């Protein structure tokens, strides 16, 4: 649910949205932190924000190069994202896949390192890459620069 993004884009606090929608502030906090909203709560929020329920239920986590967040991102982080993905618009779901792939492959090579010490070194290097992708994903979330619709489960 993109409630937080819509609320922030309208320059509303959680308290203001609660007052406009007739919901409790704690309910809005729970929904923004990922809890499921009842249909009645969704209707109240959609009406208060003047959007339809389908729009409210979208997951919007993509990198938008035109956004103010991307424009305000320090140059070294822009370069960091571009180099790590070898593309101009890196996507969060690709970051998550690479993070999981590197961790899985790194652990497999570390296990293989019990037999061959060279595999252990390779495994540690691959694990390091996995942790770098974890850092990259964290920075993308911190600066809110993702732009493709995707699910944020498990984060």
PyMOL commands that set and color helices and strands:
alter all, ss='L'
color gray80, all
select helices_A, chain A and resi 3-9+14-21+25-32+39-49+53-56+68-72+75-85+92-112+117-142
alter helices_A, ss='H'
color red, helices_A
select strands_A, chain A and resi 61-63+146-148
alter strands_A, ss='S'
color yellow, strands_A
deselect
rebuild
show_as cartoon
